[in-house]
Amino acid sequence: MKSFTIEKNDANQRLDKFITKVCPTLPKSLMYKYLRTKRIKVNSKKAEISTRLNVGDTVDAYINDEFFTPVAPKYDFLSAPVKLDIVYEDENILLADKRQGLLVHPDKNEYNDTLIARIQHYLYEKGEYDPEAENSFKPALANRIDRNTGGIVIAAKNAEALRILCDKIKDREIDKRYFAVVHGIPEKKTATLEGFLEKNEDKNKVYLKSKKTDNSLTIRTRYTVLETKNKLSLLEVELLTGRTHQIRAHMASIGHPLLGDGKYGKIAEDKKLGFNKQALYSYSLKFDFKTDAGILNYLNGKTFKVKNVWFAEKLFSENYKRLLK
């Protein structure tokens, strides 16, 4: 039997999720049986699978020792490099400038070297993350961007910060701006595009529809042309909704695909110019809280930006850098 006292980083999660983490080899069928037969209790009482845990709760698990972590821990994130480009960091969050080509999370082809693994390794080396001291929490990302898109990604160092960040992103209280280079010169210098997006999971690709369907999501994208040169345009883009591949698909739908975009663009032509990754960079992030942000209230009104965007620097004048100040 083992007893766990719920701390801040374990709070506000379902009981079954917590048990899965602290008893990694316990089959789910047995876990459900133990909950029914009161071999797993919360505050000495029978609990439901969906019970939400609070700080100070006690979870008693009358479970054989073999189902608790049986071997010395091996941390996969230690295989990742520690190298990070940090835009901002404090005791609750870390803003990383993710370089193009780096995954944010593991996929079937790459497991070890990802942005989240690098962040966990970095915090481990700093002494700010000790897996053995945590029952279930790991530093985690609050947002994500495509592998071949660069820019600011938000990491939470504790569970409370992660919950707040996820809520603020959902409620559109964090403003993100992008630089993008597109083929051609848009007819309007500034415009707000609207459309309906459908995702094809098998192809990992989205399609724009002119009318709403049962499977589509409404998207809105605002852009401003900053500069044009050699039949290319540098844009600042604001996501008014946040959907998969939204900027890439929306710009392509109006005849202005992103430079270097292998899914929606002219990749064969672009590779000859030396661009095999989409010219898209999340360069600016502003915390624009409209409601209470708890332990993160001190961030309200603050804006953070990357130092440079390589494709803008390569293709255009340095006028765009005024937006980085």
N, C-alpha and C positions, 0 to 999 in steps of 0.2 A: 504493500500500500504506500502511496505517496500523496502528499498534500501540497497544493500550490496556493499561494496568496497572490491575487491578481494585482499587478502594478499598472502604472499608467500605460505602458506600451502594450499591455495585454487586454486592456479594457475596451468595451464597446464592440467586441466580436462575439460571434455565435459560439456556444459551448462545443458543438461538434468540430468546428474549425480549430479551436484551441486544443482539444483532445488529439486531433490528427497531428498537430505539430509536436506535442509533448510525448506522444506515444506513436512514433512514426511507423512502427511495424504492426500495430494493432489493426486487424481487418475491420472494415466498416461494419460488417454483419455482427461481429462481437461487440463493437462499440455500442451499436443500437440495442443489443441484448443487455449489456451492462447498464445502460441508461434505464431500460425498462425494469431491471431487477435491482436497481438502486446500488449497484456496485460503483457507480459514478454519481456523486452528489455535489450540490452547490449549497454551501452554508448548512451542511448536514441534512439537507432535504432533497427529495427526488426532484429532478430537473428535466425539462424538455430539451430536445435536440436544438431547438431554436432559441433557447435562453440566452439573453445578452448579458455578458459579464461586466461587472462594475468594479471600480477600484476598491480593494479591501475584501472582495468576495473570496471565499475559500473553496477550492475545488478538491475534493477527496476522491482519489482513484484507487479502488481496491482491485488492482490489476497486477498480474504476474510481472516480475521484474524484466522478463524476457521481452516484453513489449515496449519498454522504455529504451531509449537510445543505447544499443548494446555494445557499440564499438567506439573507440577514440574518434573524436570528430575530425573530419577532413574537410577543409573549407575550399570549395571550388574557386571562390573569388581570388584566392592567393595565386592562381595561375595567370591572372590578368595583370597587365602592366599597371603601375601606379600613376603613370603619366596622365595628367588632367590639365585642361585649360580652365581655370576657375575665374568666373566673372565676379562672384560675390559669395561670401560664406559667413555664417554666424552659428550660434549654438543650436539653431533649429533647422536651418535650410542650407543648401549649397546650390548655386547656379553654375552649371557647367556649359562651356562652349563646345558642343559636340562637333567634331570634324566630320566632313563627308566621308562615307565609306565605313563608319563605325556603327554597329548595331546598338540600339538602346537596350534591348533584351535578347536573350538567346533565341535562336531558331534551330531548325533541323540541321543546318549546315555549320553553324558557329555557336559554340556553347561557352567557351572560356573568356575570350576577349570581347566584352561588351561594355557599354558605358556604365551600367549598374554594377558590374563586377569591378570595374576600375574604381568606382566611388566607394564601394564597400571595402576594397583593399586599402585605399587611401585612408579611410576613417579608421580602419583596423590598425594601420601603422601609426596613426596619430594617437591611438588609445581612446578614441571616441566611440568605437564600436567593438564590443566584446560578445561574440555569439554565445559564449558559455554563461554570460550574465543575463541573457534574455531568454524568456520562455518561448517566445514566438516571433517577436518583431525583428525585421531586418530593414536597414535603410532602403528606401524605395523611391521610385520616380513618380512624380505627380502628373507629368505629361510626357508625351513621346513625339518624336518626329521620324520621318522615313530614314532609312539607312543612308541614302544618297542626298539627303537634305542636311545642311549644317545649321548650327545655331544653339540658342539657349534652351536648356532642359533643366527643370526644377527637381531637385532631390530633397526628400524630407529625412531628417535625422532621427525623428521620433514619431510615434504613432499619432499623437495629437496634432502635430504639424501636418502630417499626411492627410488626416481627415479634413482639416480646415482647407488645405490647398485644393483637394479634390472637390470640395463644395464650392469654393470660389471659382474654380475653372468651370464647373458645371453651370454656375450662375452668371458666367461671363463677367466676373469682377477682376480678371487678370487680362490686361490688354497686351497682345503680341503683334509685332509688326515684322514684315519680311521684306527683303530685297529680292527681286527676281529679274532675270533678263529674258525677254521674249523675242521671238522672231517678228519682224514687221513693226509698224508704228500704229498703235490703236487710234481709231478715229477720234475718240474723245480723250482729252487729257486726263480727266478724272471721271470715274463712273462707278456705280454700284451695280453689280451683276446679280441676277437672280435666276435660279433654275431648280431642277429636281434631279437628284442624284440616286442612281441605283448601283449597288455593289454586286459584282460577280465574285463570289468567294473562291471558286475554282481557279479563276484566272488572276485573282488578286488585282482586279482592275475595276474602275467605276465608269459609269456611262451617264451622260447628261440627257435628260428628257425635257421636252418643251411643256409637257403637262404632268400634273400630279398623278401618280399611280399608287396602287396598294403597297408596292415595295420601295417606293422612292422617299427620299428625305429632302426637304426644302433646304437650299443653300444660298447664302448671300456673301459676296466677295466684293470688297471695295479696293480700287487701285488708283494710283496717281502716277503719271509718267514724269520721271525726274530728268531724263536725258535720252537723246537718240543719237545713234552713230552707226554707220555702215549697215543700215537696214535692221538694226537691233535697238531695243528699247529697255532702259533700266527703269523698273517700277518699284514703288513702295506699295505693299499689299497689306490690307487689314482683313482678317477673317472675322466676319460678323456671325458666322456659324463655324463650327469646327468639325469637318467630316474628312474621311479618308481621301487622300489625294485631291482635296478640294481645289487648291490653287492650280495645280497642274492640269486637272481636267477642265476647270472652268475657263482658263485662259485658252486652252486648246480648242474649246467649243466655239470661241468667237474668232478663231483663225490666227491666234497668236500663241502657239505652243512655247513652252520654256526651252531655252537653249540647253542641250545635253540631256533632254528627257527621253529615256529609252522606252517608256510606255505610251506616251501621248504626243511625242514630238518627232523631230527629224534626225534621229540619232545617227544614221549613216552619214549625213552631211556634217553633223556636228562633230563627229569623231575626227573628221579631216581637219577641223579647226582646233583639235586638242581638247574637246569637251565631251567626256563620257559620263558625267554626272550632272544632274539638273542644276541649273544656276538658280538656286533657291536657298535663302539663308534667313533664319529667324534671328534678326539682329537686335531687337529691342523688346523688353518686357517691362510693363508697368503694373504695379499693384494698385488697383483702383477699387478698393472695398466700399461697397454701399451699405453693408451691414457689419455687425461686430465680427472681428476676426480673432478673438481670444488672444492667445499668446503671440499671434503674429500681427497684432494691431500696429506695432511700431513700423511695419513695412509700408503702411498705407501712404500712397502718394509718391512712393519712390520708384524711379525708373533705372533700369540697368541695361547696358548695351555692350556688344562685343567691340573689340578694338579695331578690327578690319574685316572686310569681306573680299576675298581674293579675286573673284571674278569681276566685281565692280571695279576694283583697282586695276585689273588687267585690261579691261575693255573700254573704260570710260575715264573722264577727267577726275580730279579729286574733289569735285563739287559735292559729291554725295557724302563726303566725310563730315560735312556740317551737321548731318543728322546723327552722327555718332558721338557728337559732343554733349 
